[in-house]
Amino acid sequence: MATSALHRRYRAHNPRRVLSLVAVLSTVLCALLHLEAARGSPAPGGRPACWEAEIRCLQERPCKLAYNQYLRACEAALRGAGAARDAHGPRCPSHCVHALVRLNETRAGPLLETCECARDPVCAAAKRAIEPCVPPPVALGCTEARVRCEADPECSVAMGEYLMRCGKLFNGVRCARECRAVIYRMLAIPGALALGECVCDGVERPFCEVLKANMARLCFDGDEGSGDGEDDDEDEEDEGEWDSSSVLTLSPAVAVLHPDPFYVLAPPRASTS
């Protein structure tokens, strides 16, 4: 009885506090229901939901700062008014692009790009609006791909076999069966996958591009052992005599700068321009 009277007195003297408390409890309840519904519908492909990615970012100080900067820099684009158009399609303000790059450099930032909106129309609209501003992925250079392969024991051993078996390929003569087999074995090694997708770069770029062309012509664009018509068995015997030191004589200007420049495992991609 005393408790009930006290409660009535509290309500009579503090109506605003009661209404404020009810509003807070309602907000918390709605948030809990939303989280529960999201847990029941996990994002496809194992990617986090965007609301979860946003929470992770806001819990990390560098990501939170970069995210707030992104919201300010890309405000016009998010409203759908900042992506002007030219002959090539929508353009994005450079300060928005720079903010996105900075956000992507934080630990939790990339999750905001790959997250799933699920049934959230506001999230989906924001992703569509910001799409013209997202920088394209940067291709891995072949120099870095080779360094990574050398650091991986399995890939490094396979590269040594590649140097020994593919000497005729380096000279642009032919791609013998043993050389082709080594190349396909390397493409099955996780550490060597980047060698098939890398882009020629650095001081070795000219030789790298010639080697790509030789490989496309001799290994991937014809019958096995394609080349000058000589017997593969004879070539396979010759291949065993090649090593990284004898390969130096093929291109002295390049080989002096790097003794083992032969690491490209895939033909050049067709130009999209």
Protein Blocks (a to p, Z undefined) as FASTA:
>chain_A
ZZmmmmmmmmmmmmmlmmmmmmmmmmmmmmmmmmmmmmmmccehhiacfklmmmmmmmpm
klmmmmmmmmmmmmmmmnopmmccdfkoccddfklmmmmmmmmmpmklmmmmmpcfkjaf
klmmmmmmmmmmpccdddddfklmmmmmmmpmklmmmmmmmmmmmmmmmnopaccfklmm
mmmmmmmpmklmmmmmmccehjklmmmmmmmmmmmmmmmnccehiaehpafklmmmmmmm
pcfklmmmmmmmlmmmpmblcfbfbdcdddfZZ
